[in-house]
Amino acid sequence: MDKHLELRGIGKRFGTAEVLSGVDLSIARGEFVCLLGPSGCGKTTLLRIISGFESASSGQLLLDGQEINHVAPHLRGFGMVFQSLALFPHMTVAENIAYGLKLKGVAPAQRASRVEELLHMVQLPAIADRPVSALSGGQRQRVAIARALAVPPKLFLLDEPLSALDAQLRDSMQIELRQLQQQFGVTTIVVTHDQHEAMMLSDRLVVLKGGRVQQCDTPSHVYRKPANAFVAEFLGAANLLPGVVRGPGMVEVLGSTLALPSSLPAGSKVTLAVRSEDLRFEQAHLDAPARPNSISGEIDFLRDLGAKSELILRCGDERLRCHGSDAQFQSARCGQRVNVLIDAERCSVFAG
């Protein structure tokens, strides 16, 4: 991997509060990385340390092998878009986009040409002279992105850039942002709390909790092979069920012994993680033996979500969320006894 940005043991304290601890991360040139995690996990602080607006309490930050811990933000050559966008209200669209070029001493004719080029890239031609106050939220967002890319940045950093947009515009802007990043080939780091956004945008996800990296991998691998129960529940809201290892590859869950991957010794307490779309069920018959790798439950709640249906299964003291097609749930009824089928290949078992 062509290591463009490296974080080695990055830590941050505010007084006695430890916000980041031992963060190690390598980002390749041209990669799109999302920092994802709950509020207070340290993702924005980490982005601010990368940008230079916050200093690390410990560790090294390297760009192309050179330490930049003490390099001022304006000397790092990074493009930044923050949640507030911070456009200059007294300037036109063109003046906002050209601001960085003007500071660099680029000639007026070249500035105008670059502004026109960028406006076409963000699909906003012919608004160069429009005041920023006259723009919609989506237009302002695109202008902020164009301004950050006007002087080709070494890194492109974005902090919750789309959170203020409505759902439909946000979805279209996610696609445009990803296409722009691919077009420019710029190394990009985005902070977001939106799981769908992170899955859709990134080459790699960095999941944080309590100032520590829980997992760093491709979106599909993080989703399908979570590193721990927190990642499984946070990304995609997996069902977490308590269990006990009864033997090699055998785990007791809610009174049923299931064949599940586990190398832990007998008697070990474990947590089974299974995603809602991976649960299958069939009507239970009192006179029929229980199906292998199944848990008995009762349908407690059922609703139509349009593209899919959702039901809540009560299995002993646990409630399982299950998603599936309308066809699969067509005959389901509240109060119905069912066997919940567990696919061992689509589950994760964690210690504790």
Residue pairs with C-beta under 8 A, 6 or more apart in sequence:
1 26
1 28
2 28
2 29
3 26
3 27
3 28
3 65
4 27
4 28
4 29
4 30
4 31
4 63
4 64
4 155
4 187
5 25
5 26
5 27
5 50
5 61
5 62
5 63
5 155
5 187
5 189
6 25
6 26
6 27
6 60
6 61
6 62
6 65
7 23
7 24
7 25
7 26
7 46
7 50
7 59
7 60
7 61
8 24
8 59
8 60
8 61
8 62
9 22
9 23
9 24
9 58
9 59
9 60
10 20
10 22
10 23
10 24
10 25
10 46
10 49
10 56
10 58
10 59
10 60
10 61
11 18
11 20
11 21
11 22
11 23
11 56
11 57
11 58
11 59
12 18
12 19
12 20
12 42
12 45
12 46
12 49
12 54
12 56
12 57
12 211
13 19
13 57
18 211
19 42
19 45
19 211
20 42
20 45
20 46
20 49
20 56
20 211
20 212
21 210
21 211
21 212
22 59
22 212
23 42
23 46
23 59
23 211
23 212
23 213
24 213
25 206
25 213
25 216
27 33
27 187
27 189
28 187
29 187
30 185
30 186
30 187
31 187
31 188
31 203
31 204
32 178
32 181
32 188
32 190
32 201
32 202
32 203
32 204
33 188
33 189
33 190
33 202
33 203
33 204
33 205
33 206
34 189
34 190
34 191
34 192
34 197
34 198
34 201
34 202
34 204
34 205
34 206
35 43
35 46
35 47
35 189
35 190
35 191
35 192
35 206
35 208
36 43
36 192
36 193
36 195
36 198
36 205
36 206
36 207
36 208
36 235
37 43
37 193
37 207
37 208
37 209
37 214
37 234
38 193
38 209
38 234
39 193
41 208
41 209
41 210
41 211
42 208
42 210
42 211
43 191
43 208
44 159
44 160
44 191
45 54
46 191
46 208
47 157
47 159
47 189
47 191
48 54
49 55
49 56
49 61
50 61
50 78
50 155
50 157
50 189
51 73
51 76
51 78
51 80
51 157
52 68
52 71
52 72
52 73
52 76
52 78
53 73
55 69
55 70
56 69
60 67
60 69
61 67
61 68
61 69
62 68
63 76
63 154
63 155
68 76
76 154
76 155
77 151
77 153
77 154
77 155
78 153
78 154
78 155
78 156
78 157
79 148
79 149
79 151
79 153
79 155
79 156
79 157
79 186
80 148
80 156
80 157
80 158
80 159
81 144
81 145
81 148
81 156
81 157
81 158
81 159
81 161
82 158
82 159
82 160
82 161
83 159
83 160
83 161
83 163
83 164
85 140
85 141
85 144
85 161
86 144
87 96
87 132
87 140
87 143
87 144
87 147
88 95
88 96
88 99
88 132
89 132
89 133
91 99
91 132
92 128
92 129
92 130
92 131
92 132
93 119
93 124
93 127
93 128
93 129
93 130
93 131
93 132
93 135
93 143
94 112
94 115
94 128
94 129
96 132
96 143
96 147
97 114
97 115
97 118
97 119
97 143
97 146
97 147
97 150
98 111
98 112
98 114
98 115
98 150
99 147
99 150
100 147
100 150
100 151
101 110
101 111
101 114
101 115
101 150
101 151
102 111
104 151
106 114
114 150
115 128
115 146
115 150
116 125
116 128
118 146
118 149
118 150
119 125
119 126
119 127
119 128
119 146
121 146
121 149
121 180
121 183
122 142
122 143
122 145
122 146
122 176
122 180
123 142
123 176
124 139
124 142
124 143
124 146
127 135
127 139
132 140
132 143
135 143
137 164
137 165
137 166
137 169
138 165
138 169
138 172
138 173
141 161
141 162
141 165
141 173
142 173
142 176
144 161
145 161
145 177
145 180
148 156
149 156
149 180
149 184
149 186
152 184
152 186
153 186
154 187
155 186
155 187
155 188
155 189
156 181
156 184
156 186
156 187
156 188
156 189
157 188
157 189
157 190
158 177
158 188
158 189
158 190
158 191
159 190
159 191
160 191
160 192
160 193
161 177
161 190
162 170
162 173
162 174
162 177
162 192
162 194
162 197
163 192
163 193
163 194
165 173
170 197
174 197
174 200
174 201
175 200
177 201
178 200
178 201
181 188
190 198
190 201
190 202
192 198
192 201
195 234
195 235
195 236
198 205
198 219
199 205
199 219
199 223
199 235
202 219
203 218
204 216
204 217
204 218
204 219
205 215
205 216
205 217
205 218
205 219
205 222
205 235
206 213
206 215
206 216
207 213
207 214
207 215
207 216
207 222
207 231
207 234
207 235
208 214
209 230
209 234
214 227
214 228
214 230
214 231
215 222
215 226
215 227
215 228
215 231
217 225
222 231
222 235
223 235
223 236
224 346
225 348
226 232
226 235
226 238
226 273
226 348
228 350
229 240
229 271
229 273
229 350
229 352
232 238
232 240
232 273
232 348
232 350
233 240
233 273
236 275
236 276
237 276
237 321
238 273
238 274
238 275
238 276
238 348
239 273
239 274
239 275
239 276
239 279
239 318
239 320
239 321
240 271
240 272
240 273
241 253
241 254
241 271
241 272
241 273
241 274
241 318
241 320
242 253
242 269
242 270
242 271
242 272
242 318
243 251
243 252
243 253
243 254
243 258
243 260
243 269
243 270
243 271
243 272
243 349
244 251
244 252
244 267
244 268
244 269
244 270
245 251
245 252
245 262
245 264
245 265
245 266
245 267
245 268
245 270
246 252
246 257
246 266
247 266
248 263
249 259
249 260
249 261
249 262
250 257
250 258
250 259
250 260
250 262
251 257
251 258
251 260
251 262
251 270
251 272
251 349
252 258
253 260
253 272
253 295
253 342
254 295
254 315
254 316
254 318
255 295
255 316
256 290
256 294
256 295
256 296
258 272
258 293
258 295
258 342
258 344
259 292
259 293
259 344
260 272
260 342
260 344
260 347
260 349
261 344
261 347
261 349
262 268
262 270
262 349
264 270
264 351
268 351
269 351
269 352
270 349
270 350
270 351
270 352
271 349
271 350
271 351
271 352
272 342
272 347
272 348
272 349
273 347
273 348
273 349
273 350
274 342
274 343
274 346
274 347
274 348
275 346
276 310
276 320
276 321
276 322
276 323
277 322
277 323
277 324
278 343
278 346
278 347
279 313
279 320
279 322
279 340
279 341
279 342
280 324
280 328
280 340
280 341
280 343
281 297
281 313
281 322
281 332
281 338
281 339
281 340
281 341
282 291
282 338
282 339
282 341
283 331
283 336
283 337
283 338
283 339
284 296
284 337
284 338
284 339
290 296
290 339
291 339
291 341
293 341
293 342
293 343
293 344
294 339
294 340
294 341
294 342
295 315
295 339
295 340
295 342
296 315
296 337
296 338
296 339
296 340
297 313
297 314
297 315
297 320
297 337
297 338
297 339
297 340
298 313
298 314
298 315
298 335
298 336
298 337
298 338
299 311
299 312
299 313
299 314
299 332
299 333
299 334
299 335
299 336
299 338
300 311
300 312
300 313
300 314
300 319
300 334
301 311
301 312
301 334
302 309
302 310
302 311
302 312
302 329
302 332
302 333
302 334
303 309
303 310
303 311
304 326
305 323
308 323
308 324
308 325
308 326
309 323
309 324
309 325
309 326
309 328
309 329
309 332
310 321
310 322
310 323
311 321
311 322
311 329
311 332
312 319
312 320
312 321
312 322
313 319
313 320
313 321
313 322
313 338
313 340
315 340
320 340
322 340
332 338
